[in-house]
Amino acid sequence: MWWSVLPQLVGAALVLISPGLLVALGLRYRGFDALGLSPALSVGVIVIASTLSPFLHVRFTLLPVAIVAVALGAVAWFVSRSRPRRGETPSPGLWRRSAPFVAGVLALVVIGARVMQAIGGPEHFSQTYDAVFHLNSVKYALDTGNASSLTIGDMTGGGFYPAGWNAVATLVASTFALDVPVAVNLTSIVLAAVFWPLGCLLAARWTIGRSSAVALAAGVASASLGAFPLLMMDFGVLYPNLLSISILPGSIALAAAISRVSPAWVPRDLSAILALLLSLAGLVVAHPTTFMAWLTWTAPMVGVLAWKAFKLRRRGLLRVGRARLMVPLVSYCLVFLILWVVLRPPSDASFWGPYHTVPQALGEAIVFSPLDLPAAWLVAPVALLGLWTAVGRIRYKWLAGVFLIFTVLFVVVSGFPISRVRSVLTGVWYNDSYRIAALLPLVAVLLSAVGVEWICNNPYLSQLFKRVFRGSGLGIHRSGLRNALQCAVAAVLVVLAVLVGQVGGVNKEVEQAASKYTLSADSPLVSSDELAIFQRLHNDVPQDAILIGNPYTGAALSYALGDRKSAQLHILSYVSPDLQEIYDHLDTVSKDPAVCRAVRSQHSYYVLDFGLLEVHGGNHTPAGLTHLDQNPGVQLVDSQGNAKVYKITACGAG
């Protein structure tokens, strides 16, 4: 089933990686550093192209993305033309240079397979509340040629909407002429299996080191946690969070370089600043709440930088005045606080309450298994070892600070009662445990890399390893054979780690996510009968018709799945007075001229009746849409099971 779209999947990965790779090469990054930066930079390129396209009166396709990528790549080359090539040159040894690529491929295969298992098939779609808006938004962007954050909200009668994910998915759909569900699923696979591990590997490499052990640890750990990326394809469905968190590691790696918590060999010049600005442009438009997560990550980095500066100044080694030292620090704090207040959703969208007690939430955060997921038996022990190491080493104390901050945030959102304090601390993330839970895996990945680095560099463990070999009669003197044996042992350990990593949280999350993509007779959003109706709409409903229906029942997806526009393209779309008139009084259409005037005004001569089953189990059926089978002003056009299509005949020809 997935084999049929494998060429398109590979093509989607190349299309989404190439713009950022071009810019990274222009900035003179090389080897894995260039590849690892590509996801974050690509999203920046894509959102710029999608925003500019309407102003230039061109459709948003691969062409404007390519033009922006080439232009930014040329600017990057011009700015950094005098900069020496950095990246792989200082790294000795073929294996060390190839280790991050091997780890990336390993993570790609594992995560890709699990995501495909969760989705089930290329044509499946999420049976969740937010799927209505996300799928319809891609269809809307394809029809209008416009995926700009400034205008895509017009689809629902709203204003600005951060449409980074919508632009990325639309680019995949338009480039390969894919149906909306297939394009969305291929996009999800690329984000989860390509963007996420590449970013994690880059972040580990730029904050911990470029050893092969660090690379393999980060790659395996990125594929061994249920809270991301699978959780974002399960709950919501939160596709924008899937995109934004998948590019978060790249932005963190750049911040680490600029704040000088990275190793000395990591580039920390103007090119890094330009790359960070482009990546943050993509991050903000992908999802502002994840940009706030980036700010939270940078706070310990800035703290370490300030501490180092003050320490050097006290020793007389830093000849910087107090004002020149304090102004940037105070400015950062003010900007942080202002954005913390401004960049948050409205209170009526932050209604989520706690789901655990404080001790339960604390236990889940410590073992990186939030939301009742089984313990991460592979990652948790190694990450806790990394935490112990980070607390004891000045170089990694900032990472221990990040762990503390996100642990506190998760405990507050999951265990504290609804209160002003809880809202101040976690309202940025909708007071939602799921959104903060998805931020924990990146902390775990980096701490796991620290833990593995400690194990590999521990002299006592090295001596023990040698004694075991000698005691077992495997004292090997020839370096070639010894290296081969070490590689074989490492390969076995990696395979075992991958297998153990899939046990528990990942398996459960695959199972939970799969239940959201299952199509059946009683699916919560669109049932098999309703999908069959969508697929036959072209037989009975004109192309320009606007369909009436209760959006909570999935009727609004007639647009993305049936190519016939619904009066509401999102469950919470704006409802005009004429539409409200139809909702309230369609049952009197044969007697009330006002209803027919509204029908003609909306050009809404067709009604979808999908029964009373709603995605969240509520009851929002408008009064005028009840008992349509007894309404003399409508005529049954098509039906299958409980799914029916009616035509309004009382108002003349439609």
C-alpha positions in Angstrom: 0.0 0.0 0.0 2.7 2.5 1.0 4.9 1.2 -1.9 2.6 2.9 -4.3 3.5 6.3 -3.1 7.2 5.7 -2.3 8.4 7.8 -5.3 6.3 10.7 -4.1 7.5 10.2 -0.5 11.1 10.4 -1.6 10.3 13.4 -3.8 8.5 15.1 -0.9 11.6 14.7 1.3 13.8 16.1 -1.4 11.5 19.1 -2.1 11.3 19.9 1.6 15.0 19.6 2.3 16.5 21.2 -0.8 15.6 24.9 -0.1 17.3 24.9 3.3 20.2 22.8 2.1 20.8 25.4 -0.7 20.9 28.2 1.9 23.1 26.2 4.3 25.6 25.6 1.6 25.5 29.3 0.7 26.4 30.0 4.3 29.4 27.7 3.8 28.2 24.9 6.1 29.4 21.5 4.9 28.7 17.8 5.5 26.2 16.9 8.1 26.1 20.4 9.5 24.5 21.6 6.2 22.1 18.7 6.1 21.1 19.0 9.7 20.3 22.7 9.3 18.2 22.1 6.2 14.8 21.4 7.9 14.8 24.6 9.9 16.0 26.8 7.0 13.7 25.1 4.5 10.6 26.1 6.6 11.9 29.6 6.7 12.2 29.7 2.9 8.8 28.1 2.4 6.9 30.6 4.7 8.7 33.5 3.1 7.6 32.3 -0.4 4.1 31.6 0.7 3.8 35.1 2.3 5.2 36.9 -0.8 3.3 35.0 -3.4 -0.1 36.9 -3.1 1.7 40.2 -3.2 3.5 39.1 -6.4 0.2 37.8 -7.8 1.6 34.3 -8.4 0.3 31.0 -7.3 2.1 29.3 -4.4 3.9 26.3 -6.0 7.4 25.0 -6.1 8.5 27.8 -8.4 8.3 30.7 -5.9 9.9 28.5 -3.3 12.8 27.7 -5.7 13.2 31.4 -6.5 13.3 32.4 -2.8 15.7 29.6 -2.0 18.1 30.6 -4.9 17.9 34.3 -3.9 18.6 33.6 -0.2 21.3 31.2 -1.1 22.9 33.8 -3.3 22.7 36.4 -0.5 24.1 33.8 1.9 27.0 33.1 -0.3 27.7 36.8 -0.8 27.6 37.5 2.9 29.8 34.5 3.9 32.1 34.4 0.8 35.1 35.3 3.0 34.2 32.8 5.7 36.3 29.6 5.7 34.4 26.4 5.1 33.3 24.8 8.4 31.7 21.6 9.3 33.4 18.3 8.6 37.0 19.4 7.9 38.2 19.3 11.6 36.6 16.0 12.3 39.1 13.1 11.9 38.2 9.7 10.8 35.7 8.3 8.2 33.5 6.7 10.8 33.2 9.8 12.9 32.2 11.8 9.8 29.7 9.2 8.6 28.2 8.3 12.1 25.5 11.1 12.0 24.5 10.1 8.5 24.2 6.4 9.7 22.3 7.5 12.8 20.0 9.6 10.7 19.2 6.8 8.3 18.5 4.5 11.2 16.1 6.9 12.8 14.4 7.6 9.5 13.7 3.9 8.9 12.5 3.3 12.4 10.3 6.4 12.8 9.0 6.2 9.2 7.9 2.6 9.7 6.1 3.4 13.0 4.4 6.5 11.5 3.2 4.4 8.5 2.0 1.8 10.9 0.0 4.4 12.9 -1.6 6.0 9.8 -2.4 2.7 8.2 -2.5 3.7 4.5 -1.7 6.7 2.3 -5.3 7.6 1.8 -6.3 7.5 5.5 -7.0 10.7 7.5 -7.2 11.7 11.1 -10.6 11.2 12.7 -10.1 14.2 15.1 -11.5 17.6 15.6 -8.7 19.7 14.1 -8.5 17.5 11.0 -11.5 19.4 9.6 -9.6 22.7 9.4 -6.2 21.3 8.5 -7.4 19.2 5.6 -9.7 21.8 4.2 -7.0 24.5 4.5 -4.8 22.5 2.2 -7.6 22.1 -0.3 -8.4 25.8 0.0 -4.7 26.7 -0.7 -4.6 24.4 -3.7 -7.8 26.0 -5.1 -6.8 29.6 -4.5 -3.1 29.2 -5.0 -2.6 31.1 -1.7 -1.1 29.6 1.5 -0.1 32.9 3.1 -0.6 33.2 6.9 -2.0 36.7 6.2 -5.0 35.4 4.1 -5.6 31.7 4.8 -7.7 32.6 7.7 -10.2 34.0 5.3 -11.3 30.4 4.7 -13.1 30.5 8.1 -13.9 34.2 8.3 -10.9 34.9 10.5 -7.8 36.9 10.2 -4.1 36.0 10.6 -3.3 32.3 11.1 0.2 30.9 11.4 0.1 28.7 8.3 3.6 27.3 8.1 2.4 23.7 8.1 -0.4 24.5 5.7 2.2 25.9 3.3 4.5 22.9 3.6 1.6 20.4 3.0 0.3 22.5 0.1 3.7 22.5 -1.5 3.9 18.7 -1.3 0.3 18.4 -2.7 0.8 20.8 -5.6 4.2 19.5 -6.6 3.1 15.9 -6.9 -0.6 16.4 -7.8 -1.7 14.5 -4.7 -5.1 14.2 -3.0 -5.2 16.1 0.2 -5.1 13.1 2.6 -2.2 11.5 0.8 -0.2 14.8 0.7 -0.9 15.4 4.5 0.3 11.9 5.3 3.5 12.1 3.3 4.2 15.5 4.8 3.8 13.9 8.3 6.2 11.1 7.5 8.8 13.6 6.2 8.5 15.8 9.3 8.6 12.9 11.7 11.2 10.7 10.1 13.5 13.2 8.4 13.1 16.7 9.9 13.0 15.6 13.6 16.0 13.2 13.7 18.1 15.5 11.6 17.5 18.3 14.0 18.1 16.2 17.0 21.4 14.9 15.6 22.5 18.5 14.8 21.5 19.7 18.3 23.4 16.8 20.0 26.4 17.4 17.7 26.6 21.1 18.3 25.9 21.0 22.1 27.6 17.8 23.2 30.1 16.6 20.6 30.7 15.0 17.3 31.7 11.6 18.5 30.0 8.6 16.9 28.6 7.5 20.2 26.8 10.9 20.6 25.4 10.6 17.1 24.1 7.1 17.5 22.7 7.9 21.0 20.8 10.9 19.6 19.5 9.0 16.6 18.2 6.0 18.6 16.7 8.2 21.3 14.9 10.4 18.8 13.1 7.3 17.6 12.4 5.8 21.0 9.9 8.2 22.7 6.2 8.1 22.3 5.5 11.7 23.3 7.0 13.0 19.9 6.4 12.8 17.0 3.5 10.3 17.2 1.6 12.1 20.0 1.1 15.1 17.7 -0.5 12.9 15.1 -2.7 11.3 17.7 -4.1 14.2 19.7 -5.8 17.1 18.1 -4.6 16.5 15.4 -1.8 19.0 15.9 0.0 19.1 12.6 1.4 22.6 13.1 3.0 21.4 16.4 4.4 18.4 14.5 6.1 20.8 12.1 7.3 23.4 14.6 8.7 20.9 17.1 10.4 18.9 14.4 12.4 22.1 13.4 12.9 23.3 17.0 16.2 21.3 17.5 17.9 23.1 14.6 17.0 26.5 16.0 18.3 25.4 19.4 21.6 24.3 17.9 22.0 27.7 16.3 21.2 29.4 19.6 23.7 27.2 21.3 26.4 28.2 18.8 25.7 31.9 19.1 25.6 31.8 22.9 28.8 29.9 23.0 27.6 26.8 24.9 28.7 24.8 21.9 32.2 23.3 21.4 34.7 25.8 20.0 34.7 24.2 16.5 31.0 25.0 15.9 30.6 28.2 13.7 29.4 31.1 15.8 29.7 34.0 13.4 27.5 36.1 11.2 26.4 33.1 9.2 25.1 31.4 12.3 23.1 34.6 13.2 21.6 34.8 9.7 20.7 31.1 9.8 19.1 31.6 13.1 17.0 34.5 11.9 15.7 32.4 8.9 15.0 29.4 11.1 13.1 31.5 13.6 11.0 33.1 10.8 9.9 29.5 10.0 9.4 28.6 13.6 7.2 31.5 14.4 4.9 30.9 11.4 4.9 27.1 12.0 3.6 27.7 15.5 4.2 30.7 17.9 3.9 28.5 21.0 7.0 26.5 19.9 8.8 29.8 19.3 8.1 30.4 23.0 9.5 27.0 23.7 12.7 28.1 21.9 12.8 31.2 24.1 12.5 29.0 27.1 15.4 26.8 25.9 17.6 29.9 25.4 17.1 31.3 28.9 19.6 28.9 30.5 22.0 29.5 27.6 21.8 33.3 28.1 22.2 32.8 31.9 25.4 30.8 31.3 26.7 33.4 28.8 26.0 36.2 31.3 27.7 34.3 34.2 30.8 33.7 32.1 30.9 37.4 31.1 30.6 38.6 34.6 33.2 36.1 35.8 35.7 37.2 33.2 35.1 40.8 33.9 35.7 40.3 37.6 39.1 38.8 36.7 39.8 41.7 34.4 39.9 39.5 31.3 36.9 41.1 29.7 37.2 44.8 29.0 33.6 45.6 28.7 31.8 48.4 30.6 29.0 47.6 33.0 26.5 49.3 30.7 27.6 47.3 27.6 27.2 44.1 29.6 23.9 44.9 31.2 22.0 46.5 28.3 21.9 43.3 26.2 21.0 41.2 29.2 18.2 43.5 30.4 17.0 43.8 26.8 16.8 40.1 26.4 14.8 39.8 29.7 12.4 42.5 28.7 11.8 41.0 25.2 11.3 37.6 26.8 8.7 38.9 29.3 6.8 41.0 26.6 6.6 38.1 24.2 5.6 35.8 27.1 2.6 38.0 27.7 1.8 38.8 24.1 2.4 35.6 22.2 -0.3 33.4 23.9 -3.7 32.2 22.7 -6.9 33.8 24.0 -8.2 32.6 27.3 -11.2 30.9 25.8 -8.9 28.6 23.9 -6.8 27.8 27.0 -9.5 25.9 28.8 -7.6 22.6 29.4 -7.4 21.4 33.0 -5.0 19.1 34.8 -5.3 15.3 34.4 -3.0 14.1 37.2 -1.8 14.8 40.6 1.6 16.6 41.1 3.5 13.5 42.2 2.1 11.5 39.2 3.0 14.3 36.8 6.5 14.6 38.3 7.1 10.9 38.0 6.1 10.9 34.3 8.3 13.9 33.6 11.3 12.3 35.2 11.0 9.1 33.2 10.0 11.0 30.0 6.7 9.1 29.7 3.9 11.7 30.0 0.2 11.2 29.6 0.1 7.6 31.0 2.5 6.2 28.5 4.6 3.3 29.7 8.1 4.1 31.0 10.8 4.8 28.4 12.9 1.8 29.5 15.7 2.6 27.1 15.9 6.4 27.2 15.0 7.2 30.8 17.9 5.5 32.6 20.5 6.8 30.1 18.9 10.3 30.2 18.9 10.4 34.0 22.6 9.4 33.9 23.1 12.3 31.5 21.2 14.6 33.9 23.5 13.5 36.7 26.5 14.2 34.5 25.1 17.6 33.4 24.6 18.7 37.0 28.2 17.9 37.8 29.8 19.5 34.7 29.8 23.2 34.1 29.7 22.6 30.4 26.2 21.0 30.6 24.6 22.8 33.5 22.5 24.8 31.1 21.0 21.6 29.9 20.2 20.5 33.4 18.4 23.9 33.7 16.4 23.2 30.6 15.3 19.9 32.1 14.3 21.6 35.4 12.3 24.2 33.5 10.3 21.9 31.3 9.7 19.4 34.2 8.2 22.2 36.2 6.1 23.4 33.3 4.8 19.8 32.8 4.1 19.3 36.5 2.2 22.6 36.7 0.1 22.0 33.6 -0.7 18.4 34.5 -1.0 18.5 38.2 -1.9 22.0 39.4 -5.6 23.0 39.6 -6.9 25.7 37.2 -5.6 29.0 38.6 -4.0 32.3 37.7 -0.5 30.9 38.5 -1.0 27.9 36.2 -2.3 30.1 33.4 0.7 32.5 33.7 3.2 29.7 33.5 1.5 27.4 30.9 -1.1 29.5 29.2 1.4 30.0 26.4 0.8 26.4 25.4 -3.1 26.6 25.9 -2.7 25.2 29.4 -2.6 21.9 27.5 -0.6 18.9 28.9 -0.2 17.4 25.4 1.6 20.3 23.9 4.1 20.6 26.7 4.5 16.8 26.9 5.6 16.9 23.2 8.5 19.2 24.2 10.0 16.7 26.7 11.6 14.3 24.2 14.1 16.8 22.9 15.4 17.2 26.4 15.6 13.5 26.8 17.5 13.1 23.5 20.2 15.5 24.5 20.5 14.1 28.0 20.7 10.6 26.6 23.6 11.7 24.4 25.3 13.1 27.4 24.8 9.9 29.3 26.2 7.8 26.5 29.2 10.1 26.2 29.9 9.6 29.9 29.7 5.8 29.5 32.1 5.8 26.6 34.6 8.1 28.2 34.5 6.5 31.6 38.0 5.0 32.3 36.7 2.4 34.7 34.2 1.1 32.2 36.8 1.0 29.5 39.1 -1.1 31.8 36.3 -3.4 32.7 35.5 -3.9 29.0 39.1 -4.8 28.3 39.2 -7.2 31.2 36.1 -9.0 29.9 37.7 -9.5 26.5 40.9 -10.8 28.1 39.1 -13.0 30.5 37.1 -14.6 27.8 40.1 -15.5 25.8 39.5 -12.7 23.2 42.7 -10.8 23.8 43.2 -9.4 20.3 46.5 -7.8 19.3 45.9 -7.1 15.6 44.2 -3.7 15.3 42.2 -4.6 12.2 40.5 -7.5 13.9 40.1 -5.6 17.1 38.4 -2.8 15.3 36.1 -5.2 13.4 35.1 -6.8 16.7 34.4 -3.4 18.3 32.2 -2.5 15.3 30.3 -5.8 15.6 29.7 -5.2 19.3 28.6 -1.6 18.6 26.2 -2.8 15.9 24.7 -5.4 18.2 24.2 -2.8 20.9 22.6 -0.4 18.5 20.2 -3.0 17.2 19.2 -4.0 20.7 18.8 -0.4 21.7 16.4 0.2 18.7 14.3 -2.9 19.6 14.2 -2.0 23.3 13.3 1.6 22.5 10.2 0.6 20.6 8.8 -1.3 23.7 6.4 0.6 25.9 5.7 4.2 25.1 6.2 4.0 21.3 4.2 0.8 20.9 1.3 2.3 22.9 1.4 5.6 21.0 1.4 3.8 17.7 -1.7 1.8 18.9 -3.4 4.9 20.1 -2.6 6.9 17.0 -3.7 4.1 14.7 -7.2 4.1 16.3 -7.6 7.8 15.2 -6.9 6.9 11.5 -9.2 3.9 11.3 -12.1 4.1 8.9 -15.2 2.2 10.0 -18.9 2.4 10.1 -18.8 4.3 13.4 -15.7 6.4 13.0 -16.1 9.6 15.1 -15.6 12.1 12.3 -16.2 10.5 8.9 -17.6 7.0 8.7 -17.1 4.6 5.8 -20.7 5.4 4.6 -20.1 9.1 4.8 -16.8 8.8 2.9 -18.6 6.9 0.1 -21.1 9.8 -0.1 -18.3 12.2 -0.4 -16.8 10.2 -3.2 -20.1 10.3 -5.1 -20.9 14.0 -4.7 -19.7 14.8 -8.2 -22.5 12.7 -9.6 -25.4 14.8 -8.1 -23.9 18.1 -6.7 -22.7 20.9 -9.1 -19.1 22.0 -8.8 -20.1 25.5 -7.5 -22.6 24.3 -4.9 -22.2 25.2 -1.2 -23.3 22.3 1.0 -25.1 22.8 4.3 -24.5 20.4 7.2 -23.5 20.1 10.8 -19.7 20.5 10.7 -19.3 18.5 14.0 -20.4 15.4 12.1 -17.6 15.7 9.6 -19.9 17.2 6.9 -17.5 20.1 6.5 -14.9 17.7 5.0 -17.0 17.5 1.8 -14.5 20.1 0.6 -11.2 18.2 1.2 -12.6 14.7 0.6 -15.4 15.3 -1.9 -14.3 18.4 -3.8 -17.6 20.2 -2.9 -17.4 23.3 -0.7 -19.1 23.3 2.6 -20.7 26.4 4.1 -18.4 26.0 7.1 -14.8 24.8 6.3 -14.0 24.5 10.0 -16.1 23.5 12.9 -15.7 27.0 14.4 -16.0 28.9 11.1 -17.9 32.2 11.0 -21.6 31.8 10.5 -23.3 34.6 8.5 -26.8 35.7 9.2 -28.1 34.0 6.1 -26.4 30.8 7.0 -27.8 31.0 10.5 -31.3 31.5 9.0 -30.9 28.3 7.1 -29.6 26.4 10.2 -32.5 27.7 12.3 -35.4 27.5 9.9 -34.8 25.1 7.0 -37.6 23.0 8.5 -40.0 25.8 7.4 -38.5 26.4 4.0 -41.8 25.5 2.2 -43.6 28.3 4.1 -41.0 30.9 5.0 -39.7 33.1 2.1 -36.9 34.4 4.3 -35.3 30.9 4.2 -35.4 30.7 0.4 -33.8 34.2 0.2 -31.0 32.9 2.5 -30.6 29.7 0.4 -30.3 31.7 -2.8 -27.9 34.2 -1.2 -25.6 31.4 0.0 -26.2 29.3 -3.2 -26.8 26.4 -0.7 -29.3 24.1 -2.4 -27.8 20.9 -1.0 -27.7 19.5 2.6 -25.6 16.7 4.1 -27.3 14.8 6.8 -24.7 12.6 8.7 -26.9 11.8 11.6 -26.2 12.7 15.3 -22.7 11.2 15.8 -20.3 14.1 16.4 -16.5 14.0 16.7 -16.6 14.9 20.4 -19.8 13.2 21.2 -21.9 16.3 21.7 -25.1 17.5 20.1 -24.8 20.6 17.9 -27.4 19.8 15.2 -29.2 23.0 14.2 -32.9 23.0 14.6 -33.5 23.4 10.9 -31.5 20.3 10.0 -33.4 17.9 12.1 -36.0 15.4 10.6 -35.0 16.2 7.0 -36.8 13.0 5.9 -40.0 14.7 7.0 -39.3 18.0 5.4 -41.5 18.5 2.2 -39.2 21.2 0.9 -36.2 18.9 0.4 -35.7 15.8 -1.7 -33.4 12.8 -1.0 -30.6 12.7 -3.7 -28.2 10.0 -2.4 -27.9 7.9 0.7 -25.8 5.1 2.2 -26.5 3.8 5.6 -27.2 6.8 7.9 -25.5 9.3 5.5 -27.8 11.2 3.2 -27.7 14.0 0.7 -30.8 16.2 0.2 -31.6 18.9 -2.4 -33.7 21.9 -1.3 -36.5 21.9 -3.9 -38.8 24.5 -2.3 -36.6 27.4 -3.5 -36.5 26.7 -7.3 -33.6 25.6 -9.4 -30.2 25.5 -7.8 
